[in-house]
Amino acid sequence: MKKSAGIALIRGFVKSEFSSFFQTLIQVYVSLVSGSAEDPIFVYPNPSTDLIFLGGLIYEIYDVEVMDLSGKVLLTKVSIDLQSAESEINQVLELERKGIYFLKFYNPGYSKVISLIRK
C-alpha cells in the first residue's frame, strides 16, 4: 500500500469516527430535550451546576451506575431505591469536574441511560 493510500485510509477512519461521535452527541441532546416527567425515571435540573434530583418511580429498586464520558465507572450500586441513589450520585459528582455523565438505571424489565450535563 502506498503511503498516500494509507494516510487516506486513516483520514477516512478518523472522519468516520468523528462523525459517529457527533451523531452520538446529537442523540444525547435529543434525549435530554425530549425527557419528561412521564418517564419512570428522570433527572432535574439538567444541565446542572450543583445537586441533581431524581424523579419518577422513586420507591422502585434499581441497580445504578454512573459513568463519565470516557466510560470510566464512578459509581455502581445494586438494589438501591432512587432516594438513596440520588444521595450517592450527588456525593460522587461533587468530586468530579464539569462535563457529561451517564446515569444507568436497571431493574427487571426496565433499563434507562440518562445523560447528565454538569456545568
C-alpha positions in Angstrom: 0.0 0.0 0.0 1.3 3.4 -0.9 1.9 5.9 1.9 -0.7 8.3 0.5 -3.3 5.5 0.3 -2.6 4.6 4.0 -3.0 8.3 5.0 -6.3 8.5 3.1 -7.5 5.3 4.8 -6.6 6.8 8.2 -8.2 10.1 7.4 -11.4 8.2 6.3 -11.4 6.3 9.5 -10.9 9.4 11.7 -13.6 11.3 9.7 -16.0 8.3 10.2 -15.2 8.1 14.0 -15.5 11.9 14.3 -18.9 11.8 12.5 -20.1 9.0 14.7 -19.0 10.9 17.9 -21.1 13.9 16.8 -24.0 11.8 15.9 -23.9 10.3 19.4 -23.8 13.8 20.9 -26.8 14.8 18.9 -28.7 11.8 20.1 -27.8 12.6 23.7 -29.0 16.2 23.2 -32.3 15.0 21.7 -32.8 12.6 24.6 -32.2 15.4 27.1 -34.6 17.7 25.4 -37.3 15.0 25.0 -37.2 13.7 28.5 -40.4 14.2 30.5 -42.0 13.7 33.9 -43.9 10.7 32.4 -40.7 8.7 32.2 -40.3 6.1 35.0 -37.1 8.0 36.0 -36.0 11.5 35.2 -33.2 13.8 36.4 -33.6 17.5 37.1 -32.2 20.1 36.6 -30.4 19.0 33.5 -28.0 20.7 32.8 -27.0 21.1 36.4 -24.5 23.2 38.3 -25.0 21.6 41.7 -27.2 18.9 43.1 -29.4 16.8 40.9 -32.7 15.3 41.8 -34.3 12.0 40.6 -38.0 11.9 40.0 -40.4 9.2 38.8 -41.0 5.8 40.4 -38.8 6.6 43.4 -39.8 3.6 45.5 -38.7 1.0 42.9 -35.4 -0.8 43.5 -32.8 -0.3 40.8 -29.2 -1.2 40.0 -27.4 2.1 39.3 -24.2 3.1 37.5 -22.6 6.5 36.9 -20.0 6.8 34.2 -18.1 9.7 32.8 -17.8 10.4 29.1 -14.7 8.2 28.7 -16.6 5.2 30.1 -15.0 5.2 33.5 -17.4 3.8 36.1 -17.6 6.3 39.0 -20.3 4.5 41.0 -22.0 1.1 41.0 -24.9 0.4 43.4 -27.0 -2.8 43.4 -30.6 -2.9 44.7 -31.0 0.7 45.7 -34.0 2.9 45.8 -33.9 6.2 43.9 -33.8 8.4 47.0 -30.7 6.7 48.2 -29.3 6.6 44.7 -29.8 10.4 44.4 -27.7 11.0 47.5 -24.9 8.6 46.3 -24.9 10.1 42.8 -24.6 13.7 44.2 -21.7 12.6 46.5 -19.8 11.2 43.6 -20.5 14.0 41.2 -19.5 16.8 43.6 -15.9 15.4 43.4 -16.0 15.4 39.6 -15.3 18.1 37.0 -17.8 19.8 34.7 -18.8 17.5 31.8 -21.2 14.9 30.5 -22.0 11.9 32.7 -24.2 8.9 32.1 -26.6 7.6 34.8 -27.7 4.0 34.1 -30.7 2.5 35.9 -31.7 -1.2 35.7 -34.3 -3.4 37.2 -36.1 -6.5 35.8 -38.0 -5.3 32.7 -36.5 -1.8 32.7 -33.3 -0.1 31.6 -32.5 3.5 31.0 -29.4 5.6 30.5 -29.8 9.3 31.3 -27.2 11.8 30.0 -26.4 14.5 32.6 -24.6 17.7 31.8 -22.7 19.3 34.7 -21.8 22.9 34.2 
